[in-house]
Amino acid sequence: MAFDLPPRRTLPADVKERMRPDFTEAAGSSARRGRAPLAVAAVVLLIAGGVAAAQFVTQPFMQHARPGSEGVITPSGMDLARCRTALGDQDWQSSEMVELGLSKVLAGRDGRFCELTRSKAFVASQSFRPAALQEGTVTFRTFGIIAGVPPKGARTVQARLRQDIASPGAKTTVGVVTPHFFVVDTSYKDIYTDLVFDDRIIPMADVPEGSMAQSQSFESGDPDPWTATNVIARCTDSSYRSGANAEDLQNWSPLLISGLDQREGVLLAHREHDAWATCVFGPGVPEPHWEHLPSLPKPEKPVLITSHGSKSALVVVGRIKRSIDTVEVSIEEGEAVTADVVDGHFLAAVPVVAGDSSLNYEDRLHLVGRNSAGEVVYEGGLERS
């Protein structure tokens, strides 16, 4: 049986180019986080009643890391854009990134590194020159990150305090090594750090001050440092470099905030509405950090958890039973401030009376709690946590 098919036509060049898979980029990149689907050219023409249908069979494309690149992932477009801005080079290229603690470290194809935190970007300063190790080279050093060229054949890297090198069970931080670069997070900046490549102990090179340049760069993509999300980012970064555990700093969201317009106040954040923490920010707090709130039983009376004083106000953070929707807080008979209750917590910036030289503001706090109908269900003082 013969079929009267149309003559075969050549595809236009631009169509062919769009159909061509980008193997060049795939070959130059490391293992990615996920799996990308690949359409296999199993095209079956089903001829029935003179109608032709194309059937495509899809199979998962399995990505395999190159030897020595375990722990290396591909940076996002946002990561790349932040580093290009920090470097002042919109042509800078990177397809390899390492995540250590709360830092992302991008390794450039030209050998330059870039570290991204929640609120900053770090690059090597213009004056910095690579520092030679006994074996290998340090080409990047920030508050915690050390990166550079590893000794030939190195497969692992660790950082230890020098006095702990020979100590059994000494605390170390483990980094990532590839044939052409290494990255390790020491969790601190200390001149007495040694690097351990496999079984080779190599003293850290002397890297002078001014070896890095830092700039404001927020993971949120919003350049305004005074959004609640970016205040959280700054609190998280400074807490991490002060020694806080990275896992304890993940996934915090804003709950209540006071003083954002004045650039001085307190932010109350939650993690899945099951844990809470505060961060004080302002001119007198160059490095804001998290203060985790205690886990308290459901209180019958309002509890003062913490407070922060400024020249004009006392910011009060408290906990109260969830049947109360709003509170009015004052210092004795002074001006009262109304605040919402969220997750059983409230935050109120209570004005301090000018000329009042009395101390113990916390002991003089007065609170009125109202339910959703506006009825007073509590009036009195606050207990201490």
C-alpha positions in Angstrom: 0.0 0.0 0.0 1.5 3.3 -1.0 1.1 6.6 0.9 1.1 10.0 -0.9 3.3 11.8 1.6 4.4 15.4 1.1 8.0 16.0 -0.2 10.8 16.2 2.5 11.8 19.7 3.4 15.0 21.0 5.1 14.5 22.7 8.5 15.5 26.4 8.5 18.9 27.1 10.2 17.4 29.1 13.1 15.0 26.3 13.9 17.9 23.8 13.9 19.8 26.1 16.3 16.9 26.3 18.8 16.6 22.5 18.8 20.3 22.0 19.5 21.0 21.0 23.1 23.5 23.2 24.9 26.1 20.6 25.6 28.8 23.2 25.9 27.4 24.6 29.1 26.5 21.2 30.5 30.0 20.0 30.0 31.5 23.0 31.8 29.2 22.9 34.8 29.4 20.6 37.9 26.7 18.4 39.3 23.5 20.3 39.8 21.0 20.1 42.7 18.2 18.4 40.7 17.6 16.3 37.7 16.7 17.8 34.4 14.4 16.0 31.9 15.9 15.2 28.5 13.6 14.5 25.6 14.8 11.5 23.7 14.5 11.5 20.0 12.2 8.5 19.9 9.7 10.0 17.5 7.1 7.5 16.2 4.8 8.5 13.4 1.5 6.9 13.9 -0.5 7.1 10.6 -4.2 6.5 11.1 -6.9 7.8 8.9 -4.3 10.0 7.1 -3.4 11.8 10.3 0.3 11.8 11.5 1.0 12.1 15.3 4.4 12.6 17.0 5.0 10.7 20.2 7.9 11.8 22.5 9.4 9.4 25.1 11.0 11.2 28.1 13.7 9.8 30.4 15.5 11.5 33.3 18.8 13.0 32.6 21.2 11.7 35.3 23.8 14.2 36.4 27.1 12.8 37.6 29.7 14.9 39.5 33.2 14.9 38.1 35.8 13.1 40.2 36.9 15.4 43.1 33.9 17.8 42.8 31.6 16.4 45.5 29.9 19.3 47.3 30.2 21.5 44.3 26.9 22.8 42.9 25.9 25.4 40.2 25.1 28.9 41.4 21.8 30.5 40.6 21.4 33.5 38.4 20.9 35.7 41.5 24.1 34.4 43.1 26.0 35.2 39.9 24.5 38.7 39.6 25.3 39.5 43.2 29.0 38.5 42.7 29.3 40.4 39.4 28.1 43.5 41.1 30.5 43.0 44.0 33.4 42.5 41.6 32.3 45.3 39.3 32.6 42.9 36.4 29.5 42.0 34.5 31.4 39.5 32.4 32.7 37.4 35.3 31.8 33.8 34.9 31.3 31.0 37.5 29.6 27.6 37.2 30.9 26.1 40.5 29.7 27.0 44.0 30.3 25.6 47.5 27.9 26.1 50.4 29.5 26.0 53.8 27.6 27.0 56.9 25.7 30.1 55.9 28.1 31.1 53.2 28.0 30.5 49.5 31.4 30.6 47.8 31.6 31.0 44.0 34.7 30.0 42.2 35.3 32.0 39.0 36.6 30.6 35.8 39.3 33.2 36.0 40.4 32.0 39.5 38.7 34.8 41.5 36.4 33.9 44.3 33.3 35.6 45.7 31.6 34.8 49.1 27.9 35.6 49.6 26.1 35.7 52.9 22.5 36.7 53.7 23.4 40.4 53.7 26.9 40.9 52.2 29.2 40.0 49.3 33.0 39.6 49.8 35.7 39.6 47.1 39.5 39.9 47.2 40.6 43.5 47.4 42.5 45.1 44.4 45.7 45.1 46.4 45.6 41.5 47.6 48.2 39.1 46.1 48.0 35.3 46.4 49.8 34.0 49.5 51.9 30.9 49.0 51.5 27.9 51.3 54.1 25.2 51.8 52.0 23.4 49.1 49.3 25.3 47.3 48.2 28.9 47.4 45.6 31.0 49.3 43.9 33.4 46.9 40.9 34.4 49.1 40.5 35.1 52.8 37.5 36.7 54.6 36.3 36.5 58.2 35.8 32.7 58.0 36.4 31.5 54.5 39.8 30.4 53.1 40.0 29.5 49.4 42.7 29.0 46.9 44.7 26.4 44.9 45.2 23.0 46.7 48.3 20.9 46.9 48.5 18.6 44.0 46.5 15.4 44.5 44.7 16.7 47.6 41.3 15.1 48.2 40.2 16.5 51.6 40.8 19.7 53.5 40.2 20.7 57.1 40.9 23.8 59.2 42.0 23.6 62.8 43.4 25.9 65.4 47.1 25.4 65.6 47.2 24.4 69.2 44.6 21.7 68.6 46.3 20.0 65.7 47.7 17.2 67.8 44.8 17.0 70.2 42.7 13.9 69.9 39.1 14.7 68.9 40.1 18.3 68.2 37.2 20.3 66.6 37.8 20.9 62.9 35.8 22.4 60.0 35.7 20.4 56.8 35.8 22.0 53.4 35.7 21.0 49.7 38.6 20.2 47.4 38.6 19.9 43.6 41.6 19.5 41.4 41.8 23.3 40.8 40.4 24.9 43.9 39.6 24.4 47.6 37.2 26.2 50.0 37.0 25.8 53.8 35.1 27.7 56.5 37.1 28.1 59.7 34.1 29.7 61.5 36.5 32.4 62.8 39.3 34.5 61.6 42.4 33.5 63.5 46.0 33.8 62.5 46.8 30.5 64.3 44.8 28.4 61.8 46.4 25.5 60.1 45.1 23.7 57.0 45.1 19.9 56.8 45.1 18.5 53.3 44.6 14.7 53.6 47.4 13.9 56.1 49.5 17.0 55.3 49.5 19.8 58.0 50.2 23.1 56.3 50.4 26.3 58.3 48.1 29.1 57.1 49.9 31.8 55.1 50.1 35.3 56.6 47.3 37.3 54.9 47.5 41.0 55.6 44.6 43.1 56.7 42.7 44.7 53.9 42.8 41.5 51.8 39.1 41.6 51.2 36.5 44.1 50.0 32.9 43.8 51.3 29.7 45.4 50.1 26.0 45.3 51.1 24.2 42.6 49.1 21.0 41.0 50.3 19.9 37.5 49.4 16.3 38.8 49.2 17.2 40.9 46.2 15.9 44.1 47.9 18.6 46.6 48.4 16.9 48.4 51.3 18.6 47.3 54.5 15.6 48.5 56.6 13.0 45.9 55.5 12.1 43.3 58.1 13.5 40.5 55.9 16.9 42.3 55.5 17.1 43.1 59.3 16.7 39.3 59.8 19.5 38.7 57.3 21.9 41.1 59.1 21.1 39.6 62.5 21.6 36.1 61.1 25.0 37.0 59.6 26.4 38.6 62.7 25.1 35.8 64.9 26.8 33.2 62.7 30.2 34.9 62.8 29.8 35.3 66.5 29.7 31.5 66.9 26.1 30.6 66.6 25.2 27.3 65.0 24.1 27.6 61.4 21.1 25.2 61.9 19.8 27.4 64.7 19.8 30.5 62.4 17.8 29.0 59.5 14.2 29.7 58.5 13.4 32.7 60.7 10.5 35.0 59.6 9.4 38.4 60.9 6.5 38.4 63.4 6.4 41.8 65.0 8.7 44.8 64.7 9.0 48.2 66.4 11.1 51.2 65.5 11.8 50.3 61.8 11.0 53.9 60.6 13.3 55.3 63.2 16.0 52.8 62.4 16.2 51.8 66.1 14.1 49.1 67.7 13.4 45.4 68.2 12.3 42.7 65.8 10.5 39.6 67.0 10.8 36.6 64.7 9.4 33.1 64.6 10.4 29.8 63.2 7.4 27.8 62.1 5.4 29.5 64.9 7.1 27.1 67.3 10.3 29.1 68.4 10.8 32.8 68.8 13.8 35.2 69.0 14.5 38.9 69.1 17.0 41.1 67.4 17.8 44.6 68.6 19.0 47.0 65.9 20.0 50.6 65.7 23.0 53.0 65.7 24.3 51.7 69.0 24.1 48.1 67.8 26.6 47.8 64.8 26.4 44.0 64.9 22.8 43.0 65.8 22.4 39.4 66.8 19.6 36.9 67.8 18.5 36.4 71.3 16.4 33.2 71.5 13.4 33.4 73.8 12.8 30.8 76.4 10.1 28.2 75.9 7.5 29.2 78.5 4.3 27.4 79.5 1.1 29.1 78.5 0.8 32.0 81.0 -2.3 33.1 82.8 -0.8 36.5 83.5 1.4 38.5 81.1 5.1 37.7 81.3 7.9 40.2 80.5 10.4 38.3 78.4 12.8 41.1 77.6 13.1 44.8 77.1 15.3 47.3 75.4 15.6 50.9 76.3 16.4 53.9 74.2 16.3 57.7 74.9 12.6 58.0 74.1 11.1 54.5 74.7 11.2 51.2 76.4 10.6 48.4 73.9 8.8 45.6 75.8 8.5 42.0 74.5 6.1 39.9 76.5 4.0 36.7 76.3 0.3 36.5 77.2 -2.5 33.9 76.9 -3.9 33.6 73.3 -7.4 34.6 74.2 -6.2 38.2 74.4 -6.0 40.0 71.1 -4.6 43.4 72.0 -2.7 44.9 74.9 -2.3 48.5 76.1 1.0 49.0 77.8 2.2 52.0 79.8 4.6 52.9 82.5 2.3 53.5 85.5 0.0 56.4 84.5 2.0 57.4 81.5 1.0 57.3 77.8 -0.3 53.8 76.8 0.7 52.1 73.6 -1.7 49.6 72.0 -0.1 46.5 70.4 -1.4 43.4 68.7 -0.9 39.9 70.2 0.5 37.4 67.7 1.4 33.8 68.5 0.8 34.7 72.1 3.5 37.4 72.0 3.3 41.2 72.0 5.8 43.9 71.3 5.3 47.5 72.4 7.5 50.7 72.4 6.3 52.4 75.5 7.3 56.2 75.7 9.5 57.2 78.5 8.5 60.4 80.3 10.9 63.2 79.7 12.7 64.1 82.9 11.7 60.9 84.7 14.9 59.8 86.4 13.4 56.8 88.1 14.8 53.4 87.4 13.2 50.0 87.2 10.8 50.8 84.4 10.0 47.1 84.0 8.6 47.0 87.6 6.3 49.9 86.8 4.7 48.5 83.6 1.0 48.4 83.5 -1.0 46.3 81.0 -4.6 46.1 79.9 -5.5 43.0 77.8 -8.6 42.9 75.7 -10.3 40.1 73.8 -11.6 40.2 70.2 -14.8 41.9 71.4 -12.8 44.7 73.1 -13.6 43.5 76.6 -11.0 43.8 79.3 -9.9 40.4 80.4 -6.8 41.4 82.3 -5.4 44.5 84.0 -2.3 44.7 86.1 1.5 44.3 86.0 3.8 41.9 84.2 5.6 39.0 85.8 9.3 38.4 85.1 10.3 35.3 83.0 
